[in-house]
Amino acid sequence: MSGTKVDLDTLRAAIKEYEAILAELVTAEQTGNALVAVKAAGLDRPSVVYAGHAVTAGSMHQQSNKQLQLTLDARIKNLTATLKQYERTEQGNEADMKPRD
């Protein structure tokens, strides 16, 4: 048996924090869609170049955001599964500790 102790309240709080961060990333992704839709102000070369760079930068930010969302989602699922397993184990231990008639 390992000497690791898991504080279930801390685990629940971590899951909530990750979920809040994920929600913020989803909001940022939605508002960030404007970054990949930048149009040149005119047909002049500086406007076209600026718009191209803006779209490239926006796309890179969106890709990073999406990857972070996927990572956080996986972490939330893993932590939630871990929490459920510990809760089942804890409930089983409590049932085993009750006196039997």
Backbone as CSV, one residue per row, in Angstrom:
resi,resn,N_x,N_y,N_z,CA_x,CA_y,CA_z,C_x,C_y,C_z
1,MET,0.849,-1.179,0.000,0.000,0.000,0.000,0.887,1.232,0.000
2,SER,0.523,2.191,-0.762,1.328,3.409,-0.879,1.031,4.351,0.274
3,GLY,1.963,5.248,0.533,1.801,6.208,1.611,1.159,7.495,1.140
4,THR,0.618,7.511,-0.055,0.015,8.717,-0.599,-1.379,8.900,-0.043
5,LYS,-1.657,10.122,0.443,-2.995,10.439,0.946,-3.619,11.444,-0.007
6,VAL,-4.856,11.194,-0.358,-5.566,12.074,-1.270,-6.628,12.830,-0.490
7,ASP,-6.573,14.152,-0.564,-7.586,14.999,0.057,-8.682,15.209,-0.986
8,LEU,-9.829,14.593,-0.770,-10.901,14.631,-1.752,-11.444,16.041,-1.968
9,ASP,-11.455,16.858,-0.922,-11.927,18.237,-1.093,-10.986,19.025,-1.990
10,THR,-9.693,18.804,-1.831,-8.711,19.474,-2.689,-8.867,19.000,-4.131
11,LEU,-9.116,17.719,-4.309,-9.310,17.162,-5.643,-10.559,17.754,-6.293
12,ARG,-11.638,17.874,-5.527,-12.872,18.486,-6.048,-12.612,19.942,-6.447
13,ALA,-11.878,20.668,-5.604,-11.572,22.075,-5.890,-10.718,22.199,-7.150
14,ALA,-9.766,21.292,-7.314,-8.914,21.322,-8.508,-9.741,21.084,-9.763
15,ILE,-10.669,20.151,-9.697,-11.542,19.869,-10.845,-12.361,21.114,-11.188
16,LYS,-12.913,21.778,-10.172,-13.711,22.993,-10.421,-12.848,24.092,-11.044
17,GLU,-11.627,24.237,-10.559,-10.726,25.255,-11.116,-10.414,24.952,-12.584
18,TYR,-10.109,23.698,-12.874,-9.829,23.309,-14.254,-11.047,23.547,-15.141
19,GLU,-12.235,23.238,-14.631,-13.453,23.460,-15.415,-13.663,24.954,-15.690
20,ALA,-13.354,25.802,-14.708,-13.487,27.250,-14.893,-12.493,27.746,-15.951
21,ILE,-11.277,27.234,-15.897,-10.261,27.616,-16.883,-10.685,27.153,-18.275
22,LEU,-11.211,25.943,-18.357,-11.676,25.419,-19.641,-12.794,26.295,-20.206
23,ALA,-13.713,26.719,-19.359,-14.800,27.592,-19.811,-14.247,28.919,-20.343
24,GLU,-13.238,29.446,-19.677,-12.615,30.695,-20.143,-11.930,30.494,-21.493
25,LEU,-11.304,29.347,-21.673,-10.645,29.060,-22.948,-11.658,28.932,-24.078
26,VAL,-12.799,28.335,-23.785,-13.862,28.213,-24.802,-14.360,29.599,-25.186
27,THR,-14.548,30.465,-24.196,-14.972,31.839,-24.477,-13.915,32.565,-25.304
28,ALA,-12.657,32.395,-24.933,-11.569,33.034,-25.679,-11.515,32.523,-27.112
29,GLU,-11.799,31.238,-27.284,-11.806,30.675,-28.636,-12.908,31.322,-29.476
30,GLN,-14.067,31.485,-28.879,-15.188,32.075,-29.611,-14.898,33.524,-29.989
31,THR,-14.372,34.292,-29.059,-14.048,35.684,-29.379,-12.814,35.772,-30.264
32,GLY,-11.938,34.785,-30.178,-10.730,34.771,-30.987,-10.973,34.441,-32.444
33,ASN,-12.155,33.977,-32.759,-12.458,33.678,-34.162,-12.334,34.925,-35.029
34,ALA,-12.517,36.086,-34.418,-12.355,37.340,-35.169,-10.901,37.529,-35.594
35,LEU,-9.970,36.943,-34.827,-8.551,37.083,-35.164,-8.184,36.359,-36.449
36,VAL,-8.935,35.364,-36.792,-8.628,34.609,-38.012,-9.488,35.071,-39.184
37,ALA,-10.232,36.145,-38.965,-11.088,36.676,-40.026,-10.717,38.119,-40.380
38,VAL,-9.477,38.500,-40.077,-9.036,39.865,-40.368,-8.933,40.052,-41.876
39,LYS,-9.508,41.120,-42.339,-9.462,41.452,-43.767,-8.578,42.682,-43.946
40,ALA,-7.946,42.747,-45.074,-7.109,43.915,-45.386,-7.989,45.151,-45.511
41,ALA,-7.455,46.276,-45.041,-8.215,47.523,-45.115,-8.379,47.982,-46.561
42,GLY,-7.447,47.585,-47.380,-7.506,47.955,-48.792,-6.661,46.981,-49.590
43,LEU,-6.437,47.296,-50.815,-5.649,46.404,-51.657,-4.162,46.773,-51.654
44,ASP,-3.795,47.799,-50.866,-2.389,48.186,-50.796,-1.572,47.099,-50.097
45,ARG,-0.325,47.022,-50.466,0.545,45.958,-49.962,0.638,45.938,-48.431
46,PRO,0.837,47.066,-47.726,0.919,47.007,-46.262,-0.340,46.445,-45.612
47,SER,-1.503,46.808,-46.109,-2.759,46.286,-45.550,-2.877,44.784,-45.761
48,VAL,-2.517,44.330,-46.936,-2.595,42.896,-47.258,-1.610,42.114,-46.396
49,VAL,-0.382,42.625,-46.256,0.637,41.945,-45.435,0.198,41.910,-43.975
50,TYR,-0.288,43.041,-43.458,-0.744,43.089,-42.064,-1.854,42.066,-41.829
51,ALA,-2.837,42.050,-42.720,-3.954,41.121,-42.563,-3.464,39.674,-42.597
52,GLY,-2.524,39.378,-43.464,-1.978,38.025,-43.544,-1.285,37.615,-42.255
53,HIS,-0.489,38.531,-41.703,0.194,38.238,-40.433,-0.800,38.114,-39.281
54,ALA,-1.811,38.952,-39.282,-2.822,38.896,-38.231,-3.563,37.558,-38.259
55,VAL,-3.907,37.105,-39.452,-4.604,35.820,-39.582,-3.693,34.676,-39.136
56,THR,-2.430,34.723,-39.505,-1.485,33.682,-39.098,-1.335,33.652,-37.578
57,ALA,-1.135,34.824,-36.975,-0.996,34.893,-35.518,-2.271,34.423,-34.825
58,GLY,-3.419,34.865,-35.328,-4.686,34.443,-34.742,-4.892,32.940,-34.838
59,SER,-4.533,32.369,-35.972,-4.671,30.918,-36.162,-3.779,30.148,-35.188
60,MET,-2.565,30.648,-34.991,-1.656,29.973,-34.054,-2.194,30.034,-32.624
61,HIS,-2.760,31.186,-32.244,-3.348,31.307,-30.911,-4.543,30.374,-30.762
62,GLN,-5.352,30.298,-31.795,-6.516,29.415,-31.746,-6.085,27.942,-31.618
63,GLN,-5.050,27.563,-32.357,-4.556,26.182,-32.270,-4.030,25.888,-30.874
64,SER,-3.288,26.822,-30.306,-2.766,26.638,-28.946,-3.901,26.532,-27.943
65,ASN,-4.886,27.396,-28.102,-6.041,27.379,-27.212,-6.746,26.029,-27.301
66,LYS,-6.970,25.544,-28.513,-7.674,24.268,-28.693,-6.889,23.116,-28.066
67,GLN,-5.569,23.128,-28.242,-4.747,22.065,-27.664,-4.821,22.101,-26.131
68,LEU,-4.802,23.295,-25.570,-4.915,23.421,-24.119,-6.283,22.957,-23.644
69,GLN,-7.331,23.269,-24.415,-8.670,22.783,-24.064,-8.712,21.256,-24.019
70,LEU,-8.124,20.629,-25.027,-8.109,19.157,-25.075,-7.327,18.578,-23.903
71,THR,-6.204,19.204,-23.581,-5.386,18.743,-22.463,-6.142,18.879,-21.146
72,LEU,-6.765,20.037,-20.933,-7.522,20.245,-19.699,-8.724,19.314,-19.615
73,ASP,-9.398,19.100,-20.738,-10.538,18.189,-20.740,-10.106,16.780,-20.338
74,ALA,-8.986,16.328,-20.873,-8.478,15.004,-20.511,-8.111,14.953,-19.030
75,ARG,-7.493,16.022,-18.536,-7.108,16.055,-17.120,-8.346,16.051,-16.233
76,ILE,-9.366,16.813,-16.606,-10.605,16.845,-15.825,-11.239,15.457,-15.786
77,LYS,-11.279,14.791,-16.922,-11.859,13.442,-16.965,-11.064,12.472,-16.091
78,ASN,-9.749,12.554,-16.146,-8.913,11.675,-15.323,-9.099,11.959,-13.840
79,LEU,-9.118,13.236,-13.470,-9.300,13.594,-12.059,-10.686,13.203,-11.566
80,THR,-11.699,13.379,-12.418,-13.056,12.995,-12.043,-13.151,11.485,-11.837
81,ALA,-12.524,10.728,-12.713,-12.520,9.268,-12.560,-11.786,8.867,-11.278
82,THR,-10.676,9.532,-11.003,-9.918,9.256,-9.779,-10.758,9.577,-8.557
83,LEU,-11.427,10.730,-8.587,-12.281,11.129,-7.469,-13.379,10.106,-7.230
84,LYS,-14.038,9.663,-8.288,-15.111,8.674,-8.145,-14.585,7.369,-7.562
85,GLN,-13.394,6.966,-7.999,-12.807,5.735,-7.482,-12.511,5.865,-5.988
86,TYR,-11.940,6.991,-5.584,-11.658,7.210,-4.165,-12.942,7.270,-3.355
87,GLU,-13.979,7.896,-3.899,-15.256,7.970,-3.185,-15.864,6.584,-3.013
88,ARG,-15.783,5.760,-4.058,-16.298,4.388,-3.941,-15.508,3.607,-2.901
89,THR,-14.194,3.778,-2.929,-13.348,3.081,-1.965,-13.652,3.550,-0.551
90,GLU,-13.828,4.867,-0.389,-14.125,5.426,0.926,-15.462,4.912,1.442
91,GLN,-16.473,4.858,0.552,-17.787,4.351,0.955,-17.698,2.878,1.327
92,GLY,-16.903,2.129,0.575,-16.714,0.721,0.889,-16.031,0.526,2.226
93,ASN,-15.044,1.367,2.502,-14.347,1.285,3.784,-15.276,1.620,4.939
94,GLU,-16.127,2.633,4.758,-17.084,2.990,5.805,-18.059,1.845,6.052
95,ALA,-18.493,1.212,4.972,-19.435,0.081,5.131,-18.757,-1.073,5.863
96,ASP,-17.476,-1.286,5.565,-16.748,-2.374,6.234,-16.528,-2.093,7.708
97,MET,-16.493,-0.829,8.096,-16.221,-0.457,9.487,-17.465,-0.519,10.362
98,LYS,-18.659,-0.563,9.747,-19.891,-0.602,10.521,-20.001,-1.950,11.213
99,PRO,-20.473,-1.922,12.445,-20.650,-3.206,13.154,-21.755,-4.035,12.497
100,ARG,-21.520,-5.294,12.467,-22.508,-6.201,11.867,-23.295,-6.886,12.981
101,ASP,-24.552,-7.097,12.725,-25.416,-7.737,13.728,-25.257,-9.219,13.719
